[in-house]
Each structure stands twice: as structure tokens, then as C-alpha cells.
Amino acid sequence: MSPVLLFCILIAYFALLLAVAWATSRNADNDSFFIGNKSSNWMLVAFGMVGTTLSGATFISVPGAVGKDGFGYGQILVGYVFGYIAVAYILLPLYYRLQLTSIYHYLDVRLGRRAYQSGAGFFIVSRLLGSTARLYLVVNILQAIILDRLGIPFWATTLVILAMILMYTYQGGVKTIVWTDTLQTSCMLFGLFACVWFLLNALDMSVIESLDAMQSNGLARIFTWDVDSPNFFWKQCIAGIFIVLTMTGMDQEMMQKTISVKTLADSQKNLLTLTAVLVVVLSSFLFLGGLLYLYAPLAGVTDTGDRIFPAVVMGHLPAAVQIIFLIALVSALFPSADGAITALTSTFCIDLLGIQRRTDLDEAGKEGLRRRVHLGFALLFLVLVLGFKWIDEPSMIVLILKLAAYTYGPLLGLFAFGMLTRRTLTDRLVPWVTIGAPILCALLEFYQQYLLGSYRLGLELLIVNGILVFAGLFAISHKETAEKILAPSSMRA
């Protein structure tokens, strides 16, 4: 298909996003940007969060990983279900009771200013790395299938895409993203199911026949019971629980949208609905991966991993499927970046700059500061995406989960210590603990063959990291009960 036609489709899709942004950001203020004026519809938030949760990494990497791991990702999916239930009934009631705008303000009142800043800081690092890795994955594919053929360099592609994201999030923030994510999730899911349908027809198989073929080719294996394997079922399941607890329940981007819903009950319905939809969608992505690996040998495709999906679609399927794939891919791209830049702006402004507590700025001054921070994070995204281009990791989903283990572990330890103990911390030592634990995890992983024998660390490294932070905090804490009362009036920020 002509790269010029594909490029025109991209521009038309972006124009649609701008129209949605214009309609939803009129009369928007800082409260709209940060929490959507606490008026978001829970059904829209739930549906839109599917796109944010999945992102381009899921769209490309989960099907691609089937060739190596079969349906093993399903073990993590089991953990996800329990994780979302825990977030809905443990963390959300806390956030609503304390009327939080930034969830990390809980750490300020409960554990102290350094814990608060450490939590916000690790979120910023984690979201910067994770979101730019996801963004790189999709931009790299767009570059290969369209923009290289037009002679447009990678850096220019990234710059233009980030400029597009800035244009539709600059004013409305969360108020806009709730609607644009809904649109983008719809397009991504339509692309997923359309590709499944076309591949089933190309293979001339029913769903049952294709599953039998996947089983015969070793593609449908779900469970691994080897205790020493990084893919051991209980490792993956428990890791899935903690991935959701940290990457959703302790993540400002995900919670910023969730707590923009007016009531706790509706917010809980949002998360439980999201859970049910994710089970269906992620299972469908695994099924799609199996179809791709069945079809690839017939079409002479030798690509594997992240490259197999675009190679099959753009090289061997009809033009209509190529257009659907492109729109779905772009729809997977934007939610992984727009919400991240907005949440990073919110966290930096609220938690590190204290924008809501500053009396030296009027509303116009606060809005100007927020916009400058927003622009600064977009520029950081550009630099980091170019860095990932230089690294060129073949399977980004593996890298993203590894980054999460190192950067969300301190958040897990901080929140767990605050919620499970009533001890008081020596505030000045908290940053040393939160930085030291990931360093110890890196050493443990590097020397695991000497320290752990045949056992290999997998996603449980996130839990180990959290335990190390919890133990370190316990060591620098005091027995007396914290005197601060967790009351809504003292917590609002």
C-alpha cells in the first residue's frame, strides 16, 4: 500500500483527536487537567483505561511472545484479576476517604515529606522509562512501515507525534483524555478482532480447529510447573497481583483517571469492569499470537517476536486489514503517552513543586507553570525515545516489566509500610532506603547464578524489591505510633 495514503490516514485520525480535544477542553482549568473536575463517567473511564493498560507494547509484544512462551502470559493474567480486586477494595477506599488529587500525598501525612517525595520521584522515573519504551515500540513500527519510505527520519517522527499529543492534552488534561482514550480503545479493539477474523479466514479454520493446531505446534501451553524457571506458575501469578497493585493502584496515571469518577462505588465498578474486559482482550491477543505463528510459515514470514505482527499484516494481508492495523496501532500508541505526560505533569506540579499550596502564584501563574512542566516532560520523552532507539531491545514487553520491577518496588515498599504498620520513620534516611533497595536487587540479579544456584529470578524481583524497602524502612523507624490523623481535611492536595 502507498505510504502516502497511510500517512494521510494518520493525519485524518489525528484531526479527529483534535476535534474531541477541542470539544472537551473548553473552559478547562487546573482542576480539569488534574482530576477532570471529579465528574468523569465511570463507564467511559473503565473502557478508556483498557487502552491505557494495554498500550502498544501489549498490541505488538504479547502476540509476538507466543512463539517463545506459548500462552504463558495467561499465568500473569490470573494474577491481574486478584490484583484489580485488591486495588478496588483496599486502595480505592483509602484514596476516596482522604480526598486525594495526588495519591502520593498519602505518604506525606503518614510517613513524612521525604517518603512523599521519594514515592513521587520513583513514579516519575518509572513512568518516564516505561511510557517512553512503549512509545518507542510503536513509533519504530510506524517508521518501518510508512515513514522510512517517505524519507522522514526517526527523530522527526517522534517529535511530530509528541507535538500532536501536546496539542490535544495541553489544556484539558484528564478531562480530555477520558474521551480520547475511549475513542482510541475502540479503534484498538476493532483492529484486534478484525485481524483475528481475517487470519482465521486466511487459514480456513474455525476457532476450535485453530486452537487444536496451536496445541499441536506447542503454541497453546499455558502453565509452567518447573520451580526453577522464571515462568513458574506461582511466580507469574503472584507477580501479576503485585504488578497490578503497583502499576495501577500505586500509579498516579491510572489512579488519576480512576479517582476522577465522582463516587467510590462508581470507581470500583470502573475497575471491576476493566478487569473483566482485560481478561477477554488479553486472551484474544494471545489467540491472535497463535494465529500469527500458524500463518507465518505458510506466507514465508521468518520474523518473530515484536516484528511478526506487522510483518504478516503489512506484507501479506489485504489493504483493508493494513489500514485497520495502522489505525489500531496508532490507537495503542497515544494512550501510552498522553496519559503518562499528563500524570507526570500532575505529580511534578502537585508533589514536587507544591503548586496547590503556593500562595505566591495566582491561578493564571499556576496554569502557566503547569504548561511549562507539561512541555518539559514532552521534551524528556523525545530524548528517552531516541535512547531506546539506540538500545534497540528486540522484545520491549520484557524490558518494560524489568524496568517496572526496579522502579515500582520502592512504591510497593512505601505504601505497604504505611498501611501495614503504625511506626514513625526517620525522615531523612528514607531516600537512602528507596535508592539502596533497587541497587541490591541489581546485584542480586547479576550474581544470581552464584547466590541462588539453578533458581532464576523473574517478575518476582518486584516483590523482592518491595520487601527490601519495607525492611529498610522498618530498620529506620520508631516504635511510637504516628500522631498525624489521616483525616480528609489534612490530606487534600
Secondary structure, 3 states (H helix, E strand, C coil): CCHHHHHHHHHHHHHHHHHHHHHHCCCCCHHHHHHHHHCECHHHHHHHHHHHHHHHHHHHHHHHHHHHHCCCHHHHHHHHHHHHHHHHHHHHHHHHHCCCCCCCHHHHHHHCHHHHHHHHHHHHHHHHHHHHHHHHHHHHHHHHHHHCCCCCCHHHHHHHHHHHHHHHHCCCCHHHHHHHHHHHHHHHHHHHHHHHHHHHHHHCCCHHHHHHHHHHCCCCCCCCCCCCCCCCHHHHHHHHHHHHHHHCCCCHHHHHHHCCECCHHHHHHHHHHHHHHHHHHHHHHHHHHHHHHHHHHHHCCCCCHHHHHHHHHHHHCCHHHHHHHHHHHHHHHHHHHHHHHHHHHHHHHHHHCCCCCCCCCCHHHHHHHHHHHHHHHHHHHHHHHHHHHHHCCCCHHHHHHHHHHHHHHHHHHHHHHHHHCCCEECHHHHHHHHHHHHHHHHHHHHCHHHHCCCCCCCCCHHHHHHHHHHHHHHHCEECCCCCCCCCHHHHCC
